[in-house]
Amino acid sequence: MNEGAVDSLQNGLAASISGQYLKNLPLVWTRAAVVIINIPLVIIATRGFAVLNLFLVMNLLACCAILPLIFGLIPAMSKFSTETGFVLGVFSGILGVTASGIGVCWDPADISGSFANGANWAWYSNNYDWKPFLASLAVSAIVMLTFDAGAWLLRRRCITGPGISGILMRVPGMKKITASPNWTPDGDDRVLPNWGPDDAQVKVAPVAH
């Protein structure tokens, strides 16, 4: 089971990197990317981590992202959900998991130890306790919906601002790093083929920030 998960991760990372950055380069570049991707995986494998605990980390990260992702995929919420709300929801879920562990391991006599032990318990050694999972789901959803509700109210009053991409894409070199040379503040202006009978072209719709 573990080998199947690692194999899927390797293939996904290699395909994403080669498809975005190496598609016009010789095949040897993709093979080199596969080797480089495996270096951190080999290092992790030599550390002797428990397999079930590694799955616990992945499961918690998935829980932090699942509700923001579902909200973003619901067509009825396309005018409500924002990319910034999604990012904030995921990172808040991560903080929520950590906070749940700190609460369980809190010791007023050892504050620094409470943070370290709490983070370790929440992410690695909680034996699949329900508290971190509930925290990841609840905090990520609440933060995302709260931010998106505020952003929606501001947009209704014609008050707008840049989203996460609107800020990051202004960093020199970011368009090249993200393989988005045609990015614009209103959305990616790529033109995709329709593959219809009239061979028309479809423009990618802008997304809310």
C-alpha positions as CSV (number, residue, x, y, z in Angstrom):
1,M,0.0,0.0,0.0
2,N,2.8,2.4,0.9
3,E,4.7,1.6,-2.3
4,G,1.6,2.3,-4.3
5,A,1.2,5.7,-2.7
6,V,4.8,6.6,-3.2
7,D,4.7,5.5,-6.8
8,S,1.6,7.7,-7.5
9,L,3.4,10.6,-5.8
10,Q,6.5,10.1,-7.9
11,N,4.5,9.9,-11.2
12,G,2.4,12.9,-10.3
13,L,5.3,15.1,-9.5
14,A,7.3,14.1,-12.5
15,A,4.4,14.5,-14.8
16,S,3.5,18.0,-13.5
17,I,7.1,19.2,-13.7
18,S,7.8,17.8,-17.1
19,G,4.4,19.0,-18.5
20,Q,4.8,22.6,-17.2
21,Y,8.6,23.2,-17.5
22,L,10.3,20.5,-19.5
23,K,7.9,19.9,-22.4
24,N,10.1,21.5,-25.0
25,L,13.3,19.9,-23.7
26,P,14.9,16.4,-24.4
27,L,13.6,13.4,-22.5
28,V,16.8,13.2,-20.5
29,W,15.6,16.3,-18.5
30,T,12.4,14.5,-17.4
31,R,14.5,11.5,-16.3
32,A,16.8,13.8,-14.4
33,A,13.7,15.3,-12.7
34,V,12.6,11.8,-11.6
35,V,16.0,11.2,-10.0
36,I,16.0,14.5,-8.2
37,I,12.4,14.0,-6.9
38,N,13.4,10.7,-5.4
39,I,16.3,12.1,-3.4
40,P,14.2,13.5,-0.5
41,L,12.0,10.3,-0.6
42,V,15.1,8.2,-0.1
43,I,16.2,10.4,2.8
44,I,12.8,10.0,4.4
45,A,12.9,6.3,3.9
46,T,16.2,5.9,5.7
47,R,14.9,7.7,8.8
48,G,12.7,4.8,9.8
49,F,9.4,6.6,10.2
50,A,6.4,4.5,11.0
51,V,4.3,4.0,7.8
52,L,1.0,4.5,9.5
53,N,2.2,7.7,11.0
54,L,3.3,9.0,7.6
55,F,-0.2,8.2,6.3
56,L,-1.6,10.1,9.3
57,V,0.3,13.2,8.2
58,M,-1.1,12.9,4.6
59,N,-4.6,12.2,5.9
60,L,-4.6,15.3,8.1
61,L,-3.2,17.5,5.2
62,A,-6.0,16.1,3.0
63,C,-8.6,17.0,5.6
64,C,-7.2,20.5,5.8
65,A,-7.8,21.0,2.0
66,I,-10.9,18.9,1.3
67,L,-13.7,21.3,2.4
68,P,-12.1,24.4,0.7
69,L,-11.6,22.3,-2.4
70,I,-15.2,21.1,-2.4
71,F,-16.6,24.6,-1.9
72,G,-14.5,25.8,-4.8
73,L,-15.8,23.1,-7.1
74,I,-19.5,23.7,-6.4
75,P,-20.8,25.7,-9.5
76,A,-23.3,27.6,-7.4
77,M,-20.4,29.0,-5.3
78,S,-18.2,30.1,-8.2
79,K,-19.1,33.7,-7.6
80,F,-18.6,33.4,-3.9
81,S,-15.5,31.3,-3.4
82,T,-12.1,32.9,-3.9
83,E,-8.5,31.6,-4.4
84,T,-7.4,33.6,-1.3
85,G,-10.1,32.1,0.8
86,F,-9.0,28.6,-0.3
87,V,-5.4,29.2,0.6
88,L,-6.3,30.8,3.9
89,G,-8.6,27.9,4.7
90,V,-6.0,25.3,4.0
91,F,-3.3,27.0,6.1
92,S,-5.8,27.7,8.9
93,G,-6.7,24.1,8.9
94,I,-3.0,23.2,9.4
95,L,-2.8,25.7,12.3
96,G,-6.0,24.2,13.7
97,V,-4.6,20.7,13.8
98,T,-1.5,22.0,15.6
99,A,-3.6,24.0,18.0
100,S,-5.6,20.9,18.9
101,G,-2.4,19.1,19.8
102,I,-1.2,22.0,21.9
103,G,-4.4,22.0,23.8
104,V,-4.2,18.3,24.5
105,C,-0.5,18.5,25.7
106,W,-0.7,21.9,27.3
107,D,1.4,22.3,30.5
108,P,1.7,25.8,32.0
109,A,5.0,24.8,33.6
110,D,6.5,24.0,30.2
111,I,5.2,26.2,27.6
112,S,7.8,25.6,24.9
113,G,7.5,21.8,25.5
114,S,3.7,22.1,25.2
115,F,4.1,23.5,21.7
116,A,6.6,20.9,20.6
117,N,4.8,18.0,22.2
118,G,1.5,19.2,21.0
119,A,2.6,19.5,17.4
120,N,4.2,16.1,17.5
121,W,1.0,14.6,19.0
122,A,-1.3,16.3,16.5
123,W,0.6,15.4,13.4
124,Y,2.5,12.2,14.2
125,S,1.6,10.3,17.3
126,N,-2.1,10.8,18.1
127,N,-3.0,7.3,16.9
128,Y,-5.7,8.7,14.7
129,D,-7.5,10.6,17.5
130,W,-10.6,12.4,16.3
131,K,-9.7,15.8,17.6
132,P,-7.1,16.9,15.0
133,F,-9.4,15.7,12.2
134,L,-12.3,17.6,13.5
135,A,-10.1,20.7,14.0
136,S,-8.8,20.5,10.4
137,L,-12.3,20.3,8.9
138,A,-13.9,22.9,11.2
139,V,-11.2,25.6,11.1
140,S,-10.5,25.3,7.4
141,A,-14.2,25.7,6.5
142,I,-14.9,28.5,9.0
143,V,-11.9,30.6,7.9
144,M,-12.6,30.1,4.2
145,L,-16.3,30.9,4.5
146,T,-15.7,33.9,6.7
147,F,-13.1,35.4,4.4
148,D,-15.2,34.7,1.3
149,A,-18.3,36.2,2.9
150,G,-16.4,39.4,3.7
151,A,-14.8,39.5,0.2
152,W,-18.3,39.0,-1.4
153,L,-19.8,41.8,0.6
154,L,-16.9,44.1,-0.4
155,R,-17.3,43.2,-4.1
156,R,-21.0,44.0,-3.9
157,R,-19.9,47.5,-2.9
158,C,-17.5,47.6,-5.8
159,I,-14.5,47.3,-3.5
160,T,-11.9,44.9,-4.9
161,G,-8.3,44.0,-4.3
162,P,-5.6,41.6,-5.5
163,G,-5.8,38.0,-4.5
164,I,-2.9,35.7,-3.6
165,S,-1.9,35.3,-7.2
166,G,-2.3,39.1,-7.8
167,I,0.4,39.6,-5.2
168,L,2.7,36.8,-5.9
169,M,2.7,37.1,-9.7
170,R,4.2,40.6,-9.4
171,V,7.3,39.1,-7.9
172,P,10.0,39.1,-10.6
173,G,10.4,35.7,-12.2
174,M,7.2,34.3,-10.7
175,K,5.5,34.0,-14.1
176,K,8.4,31.8,-15.3
177,I,8.4,29.7,-12.1
178,T,4.7,29.0,-12.3
179,A,4.8,28.5,-16.1
180,S,2.2,31.3,-16.6
181,P,3.8,33.8,-19.0
182,N,0.4,35.2,-20.1
183,W,-1.0,35.7,-16.6
184,T,-3.1,38.9,-16.1
185,P,-4.8,40.3,-13.0
186,D,-8.2,39.4,-14.5
187,G,-7.2,35.8,-14.9
188,D,-5.1,33.6,-17.1
189,D,-5.6,34.7,-20.7
190,R,-4.6,31.4,-22.3
191,V,-6.7,30.4,-25.3
192,L,-7.6,26.7,-25.4
193,P,-8.8,24.7,-28.4
194,N,-12.5,23.8,-28.4
195,W,-12.0,20.7,-30.5
196,G,-15.5,21.3,-31.8
197,P,-16.8,21.0,-35.4
198,D,-16.0,24.6,-36.2
199,D,-12.5,24.3,-34.5
200,A,-13.4,27.4,-32.4
201,Q,-11.2,28.6,-29.5
202,V,-12.3,29.0,-26.0
203,K,-10.9,31.7,-23.6
204,V,-10.2,30.6,-20.0
205,A,-12.7,32.4,-17.8
206,P,-11.3,34.7,-15.1
207,V,-11.5,33.5,-11.5
208,A,-12.4,35.4,-8.3
209,H,-9.5,36.5,-6.1
